[in-house]
């Protein structure tokens, strides 16, 4: 295995409690655990519910549709890989099911991203092991 360069894209390990989440993204789906006791969706995936501390979780598939809950435009890269990617929009997206997921908003100029903007999931395949969850304005046609 070769050593990583500081210019390599930072990527998740895709292991542990979140492995199923990353596997689902590779298949073009968003899956998260839902607590059987209180029905809360659990993000980030872990073996217990952060609301009621229950351990009876089942994985469910989510719609991938939601709205921008909050966002910011990043002008200064926090990692070398992002140096030529700024500005970009980092957002918290609230899915129809109520869970909020951090992500980037793509496919629209940063100045056009507003709180409440309807968005849909976009799955960015990086390589055979990594697919990232991004969001774009709902109804945006692919070029």
C-alpha positions in Angstrom: 0.0 0.0 0.0 1.4 3.4 -0.9 1.8 6.3 1.5 -0.8 9.0 1.3 0.2 12.4 0.0 -1.1 15.5 1.8 -2.7 16.3 -1.6 -4.9 13.2 -1.6 -8.6 13.7 -1.2 -9.6 13.0 2.4 -12.0 10.0 2.4 -13.9 8.1 5.1 -12.7 4.6 6.1 -16.1 3.1 5.5 -15.6 0.6 8.3 -17.1 -0.1 11.7 -20.6 1.0 12.7 -21.0 3.1 9.5 -20.0 0.4 7.0 -23.6 -0.2 5.9 -24.1 3.5 5.3 -21.1 3.7 3.0 -22.1 0.4 1.2 -25.6 1.8 0.6 -24.1 5.1 -0.9 -22.0 3.0 -3.3 -25.3 1.4 -4.4 -27.0 4.8 -4.8 -29.1 4.7 -1.7 -29.1 6.5 1.7 -29.6 4.0 4.6 -29.6 4.8 8.3 -30.5 3.0 11.5 -33.9 3.8 13.0 -34.6 3.1 16.6 -37.4 0.6 17.2 -38.3 2.1 20.6 -38.6 5.9 19.8 -38.4 5.8 15.9 -35.6 8.3 15.8 -33.2 8.1 12.8 -29.6 7.7 13.9 -26.9 9.8 12.2 -24.0 9.2 12.5 -24.6 5.4 12.5 -23.8 3.8 15.8 -25.0 0.8 17.8 -27.4 2.7 20.0 -30.0 5.5 19.8 -28.7 8.9 21.0 -32.2 9.9 21.9 -33.5 7.0 24.1 -30.3 4.9 24.3 -32.1 1.9 22.9 -30.1 -0.8 21.1 -32.9 -2.2 18.9 -32.1 -0.5 15.6 -33.2 -1.4 12.0 -31.7 0.0 8.8 -34.1 1.9 6.6 -33.8 3.5 3.2 -34.4 7.2 3.0 -35.8 9.3 0.2 -32.8 11.5 -0.6 -35.0 14.5 -0.8 -34.9 17.4 1.6 -34.2 21.1 2.2 -31.1 23.1 3.1 -31.4 23.6 6.9 -28.3 25.8 7.2 -25.3 26.4 5.1 -22.1 28.4 4.7 -19.9 29.2 1.8 -16.3 28.0 2.3 -13.7 30.4 0.9 -10.6 29.0 2.7 -9.7 25.4 2.3 -9.1 23.4 5.5 -7.2 20.7 3.6 -4.8 20.9 0.6 -7.1 18.9 -1.6 -9.8 21.6 -1.4 -7.5 24.5 -2.4 -8.7 24.8 -5.9 -12.3 23.8 -5.0 -13.3 27.0 -3.2 -15.7 28.6 -2.9 -18.1 25.7 -2.2 -21.2 25.3 -0.1 -21.1 23.2 3.0 -24.6 22.5 4.3 -26.8 20.7 6.8 -29.6 19.1 4.8 -32.8 18.1 6.5 -34.3 15.1 4.7 -38.0 14.6 4.4 -37.7 11.9 7.1 -36.4 14.6 9.6 -32.8 13.6 9.9 -30.1 16.2 9.2 -27.0 15.2 7.2 -23.9 17.3 6.5 -22.9 17.6 2.9 -22.0 19.9 0.0 -24.5 21.5 -2.3 -23.4 21.3 -5.9 -24.7 22.1 -9.4 -25.6 25.7 -8.5 -23.5 28.9 -7.8 -22.8 29.3 -4.1 -24.7 32.6 -4.0 -27.9 30.8 -5.1 -28.0 28.4 -2.2 -30.4 29.5 0.4 -31.9 28.1 3.6 -35.0 26.2 2.6 -33.8 25.3 -0.9 -35.3 22.0 -2.0 -32.5 19.5 -2.8 -32.0 15.9 -3.8 -29.2 13.4 -3.2 -26.4 13.0 -5.7 -24.0 10.1 -5.3 -20.4 10.9 -6.3 -18.4 7.8 -7.1 -14.8 8.6 -6.2 -13.4 5.1 -6.7 -14.5 1.5 -6.2 -14.5 1.9 -2.4 -15.8 5.4 -2.0 -19.0 7.1 -2.9 -19.8 10.4 -1.3 -23.3 11.9 -0.6 -23.7 15.3 -2.2 -26.9 17.3 -2.8 -28.1 19.4 -5.7 -31.2 21.6 -6.2 -34.2 19.4 -6.7 -35.3 18.8 -10.3 -31.9 19.8 -11.7 -31.3 17.9 -14.9 -28.0 16.1 -15.4 -25.9 17.5 -18.2 
